[in-house]
Amino acid sequence: MVATERTLAVSGFWHANAGSLLMALTLQRKAAELGVADRLAVPTRRSRLAEVPHARTLLLPNYAGNRLRNLASTALGALPQTALSPLGLVRPDAALGLVDLSGFAISDQWGPSKAEERSQRAVEFASRYQPVLFLPQSAGPFEDPRVRTAFVAAVSAARRFFVRDEASLEHAERSGADMSKVTSAPDVTFDCVVPPPQDAVPDLILVPNERLVTPETGSVEVVTYVDLMIQLGQIGRQLGRKARVVVHGGSGGDLDLASRIASALECRVELLGPIAFKSSVGDRSVVVASRFHALLSSLAQGASAMALGWSHKYPMLMDQFGLSEFNTTPSKALSTPERLMGDLDDHARSGAQRIVAQEQVREARARLTDVWAELASFSSDVNNP
């Protein structure tokens, strides 16, 4: 049964992550532009959907093992969609199809549980002849057999699985998945065009990420990471830049790191949504970021940036924008912070990055045509075996 409201089911959304929110907003806008769907349905509480206009709650079980949520979803899911619509709820079989916007879920670093959850949802939708699409994301390296099996199953269930970097494509080729369904494409947020600030100033924007100090994904001591950010901020000020510390999503861990950095630099912490953040970055900005979508948004706006990352997706992005020399680790950056910041400041003042950004964004948007074509096809063959 298809609801009278044309609704896309979404998996991989995390309300506290600004990058995830930016992907959801981009997807929502394109789905409306293409006449595919009016709303997104996300498996999370309504209170977490405030920044996604008109979103609904998708009644999916939590495969991570939340028994109470599973029972509630099962009980409500037995009701007809006509009874659920006024409550802002959507049955899985009432959605047009499933779109996964995970940034990096099917990977060894997150373990098999998350990968198997994404895969299981895709298989269930496909079993009802509902189309499944994985938006461009990083994946791999699939050294864990369970993660590899989950990826192969997800690809099999999907109409297309887009990966957003060459490393992920290589991982996919070695996984045993059906490569006729796997295609490389840029991150969809390249299609979220935001005007730069009219009164751009030479600022230095610091964006921390707790993943660098979390044992599962990083290997840096908190004090080392915070000290580096503080040093870079102080050097930036000596170069005539206004220091800004921004939280770009994540849990309270990002805010804790940002508060320590901002306190030392005697500036305030800025809590910005993804659109507000992107619109605050200009081609005179220098950005030091550990959040992927903060980095991508900054580069797309013509800023010169330094990446302090924790996975292969960071060097792939920096290389795309010709800034591989500024892709580094906290330990390496600590050895030559003055040189790194000096070179980055010189690069920003040259204005060269603006031209690179314009070319890369134009090329990325052109390559996203295939992604949106797959999404557009949802409206033509829903529930047709």
N, C-alpha and C positions, 0 to 999 in steps of 0.2 A: 504494500500500500504506500502510495506517495502522498505526502502532505500537500494541502492546497498552497502553503508557503513553500517556495522552492528553496530547499535548505541543503547546504553541503555539510557533511560530517567532517570534523577535523580531529586529527590526532597529532600529538607532539607539541601541543601548545602549553607553555608555562607562563602564567600571568605575571610572575615577578621578574621575568627576563625581558629586557627592552628589545632585544633582537627578535625574540619569539613574537612579541607583540607587533613589531614592525612587519614581520612576515605575514601575520594574520591580517593586519590592516591592508597590506598590499594585495593579498589574496582576496579579501572581501571586495576591494575596489575593482579588481579585474573581473571577478565573477559577476558583479553588477554590470560593468561595462560590456561584457560579452553576452549578457542576457542569460547567464547560466543559473544564477541563484540570487535570492534576495538577502539571505542570511547565512551565517555560519552556526553550526551546532558543535559545541565543545564539551567534552566530558569533564566538567568542573563546576563548582558552585556558582550561582548567579552573581554572588558578591565579588567574584574574581573576574567577571566579564565586563566590568563597568567601562573599560576603555575600548571595548570592541562594540560599536553601536549595533543595536538590534540583535545581538547574539543570543542564542538559545543554549540550554543545557542538554547535552546528548546523554541518553541513558545507556551508558556502557559500564559493564562491570570493571572493577579495578583488579586487573589480573595480578597485581603485586600482593594481593591477599587481604584487602580490607573487607572483612566478612560482612560488617554492617552495611557498607556501601553496596556490596554485591547483592544482599538481600533486598535493599531498597530499590535498586535498579531493576531487579527481576520482578518485584511486585508491581512497580509502576509501569514497567514495560508490558505487562499483561493488559493494560488499559488501551482502548482505541486512541489513535492519534487525535481525534476530534476532542477527546476529553483532556488530553495533555497539552494541546496548543495554548489554551488560555493560561496555563501554568508556566509557560516558557520552556516546556520540555519536548524533546523529540525522540521518538523511537528510532533505533538504528535502521530498521527496514523502511522508515518513512523518508529517509534522506536520499538525495539524488545519487550520492556516491561518497567515497572517503578520500580525503586529501591529507596526506601526512606532511607536516612542515617541521619535523624534527631537524635540528641543526646538525646533530652528531650523536644520534641515539644508538644506531646499530654499529657499535664499535666495541673493541676489547676493553677500552678504558672504562666503559660504563658497565661492563659485565653482561652475562647472558640474559638476566631477568628482563631488563629494559628492551633488549633486542627481541626477545621472544614475545613480549607484550605487543610491540609494534607489528610483528609478523602475524601473530594470532588474530589481531583485529583486521589486518588486510585479508587474511584467508577467509574470515567469517563474512566480510562484505562481498568478496568475490564469489563465495558459495551461493549467495543470493542473486548473483548476476548484477551486482552493483559495481560500477567502475571504481577502480582504485588507482590513485596517482601519488607518487612520492615526489614532492618538490625537491629541487636541487639541495643536496646535503652532503656532508662528509661522511665517510664510512670506512670500516676496516680497522686494522689489517687482517682480521679474521684468523688469527692464530688460535683462538679458542674455538674448538669444534662446534660448540653450541651456538656461538655467535655466528659462525659461518653458516650453519644449518638454517638459522633464523633468517639470515640475509637471503639465502637461496630461495626459501619459501616465500619471503616477502616479494622478491622479484617475480616469482612464478605467479603470484596472486595479482600483481599490478599490471596495468596496461603499459605503464612506463615508470621506470625508476631513474630519476635524474641525479647524477652526482656532480658536485660543483668544483672538483679539482682533479688534476691528473693523477695524483697519488691515490685517491679514492677509486678512480677508474682502473688503475693497475691492480689494486686490491680486488676489485670486482672480477677482473679477468682471471685472476688466480683462484677465485672462490668456487668455480663450477656452476655459477648462475647462468641463466639464459641471457647471453649478452645481446641478443636481438632486442631486448627490452631495456637495456641499460644505456643511457646516453649522458654525455657531459653537457652541462649548461651552467651559466652563472647563477649566483644567488638572486632570488626574486626581488630582493629589496633594491637592486639596481633600478628597478622600474618604479621606485618611489622617489619621484623627483621633487625636491624641496628647494625653494629659492634660498640663496645664501644671505647672510645678514647684510643690510645696506651700509651699515656703519662698522664694517669689519675692522678689528684691531689686531695687532700682533700679540696674541695671547698664547699661553702654554696650557694645554688641557691634559690633565692626568686622570686616567680612568683605570682604577684597580680592579682585580678579579681574584676572588678568594680561591679559585681553582689552582692558582700557582702555589698556594700554601696548604692545600688539602692533600693528605697522603695519597688518596686514590689517583689524583691527576697531576700533582705537582711535587716538587722535591726541594722547595725553597723555604727557609726559615722565615717566619713572619717578620722578625726584626730586620733581616737582610732586605726583604722586599720593601718594607716601609722605608727603611733608611735610603734605599736607592731612589724611590719616588721623591723623597724629601730633597735629596741631593740634586736631582734633575730639576725640581722646582726652583731651588735656590740658584742654580746655574742659569736657568731660564730668566729669572728676574735680573740677574747681573747682565744679561744680554738685552734687557729692556722689554721683557715680556711680562704680561699680567698673568699670574698663576691662577688657574682654576682647577678645582677637584670635583669630579662628576661621578655620581653613582649611575651606572647604566644597566641596572637590573641585578638579578641574582637575589640571594637571601640576605639576611642581616650581616653576613660575613663581609660583603662588599662595603656596606655602610661602616662597619667597624674599622676596616682598613682606611677608608676615605677619611673618617673622623680623625684618625691618628695623623695622617698626612696633612690634612687641612689645619689641624691644631698647630703643628710645627711651622707651617707656612703662614699662619695667622690669616687664613681666608676661610670662607664658609664652604660647606659641602652643598653642591647643587644636586637636587633630586629631579632629574629631567626625564620626561617621556621620550620615546625614540624620535618623534617628529620635532619636538622642541629642541632636542640635542642636535639633530642634524641641521636645523635652521640656525643654530648658534655658531656653527663652524664655517669659517671662511677660508679663502685661499692664502690668507696671511697667517693662519693659525699653524701652530706646531702641536701635534697630539702624540702623547705617549700612552698607549692603551694595551690592556690585557684582555679586554672584551672584544670578541671578533666583530660583532656588528657595529660597535662604536668605532672600530678601526675602519671597517668598510664604509660606513657613512662618512667618516672624515675624509678618506681618500677620494670618495665620489664627489665631495665638495671642493676638491682641489688642495686640501691641506697636505702638508708634509708630515709624515708620521713615523714613529718608532713602535715596533711590535715587541712586546714582552709576552710571548705566548706559551702554550702548554701542549700543543698538538701540531700535526702536519698542516692543518688548515691555515695557520698564520704565515709560514714561509711561502705557501702557494699564492696567497693574496698579495703579499709584499712584492713578490717577483712579478706578478701581473702588472703592478703599477711602477715597476722599475726602481723599487726601493729595497732590494734584497740586502743591501749593506746595512740597513737599519732594522733588520729582523735579528733579534738577539735574545739572550737570556739574562736574567738578573745578575748572575755571577760574572758573565762576560762584561756586561755594561758597567758593573762596579769598578772594573779595572781601568776604564777610560771614559768616565762620564763627561768630563769637560770636552774631550775631542768629539764624542758622539753628539752632544748637544750643540757644540759649535758648528759642526758640519750640517746638522739638521737645520739650524737657524739660518745658515748661509743659503741652504737649498730653498728654504721657504721665502727668503727675501729676494731670491732670483726670479721668482714667479714662474719657473719652468714647470712646476708640478700641475699648474692649472691646465696647461695644454694637454699633458698626459692624461689627466682626469677626464677631460672632455672627450678625448678619443676612446678611452676605456669604457666610459659609461655608454657612449654611443654604440660601441661594438657589443657590449654586454646586453643592452636592450634589444639589439637586433637578434642576438642568439637566443633570447628568451621567447621568440616567436613560436618555437616548437613546443615550449612548455604551455603557453597559453592556448595553442591549438589543441593540445590534449585536453585541457580543461574545457574548452568550448565544446568538444565532442560529447561531454557528459549529458548535455541537454537533448541530444539526438537519439541516444540508444539506451536510456535508463531502463533497467530491468528486462532487457531483451537478451535471452540466452543465446 
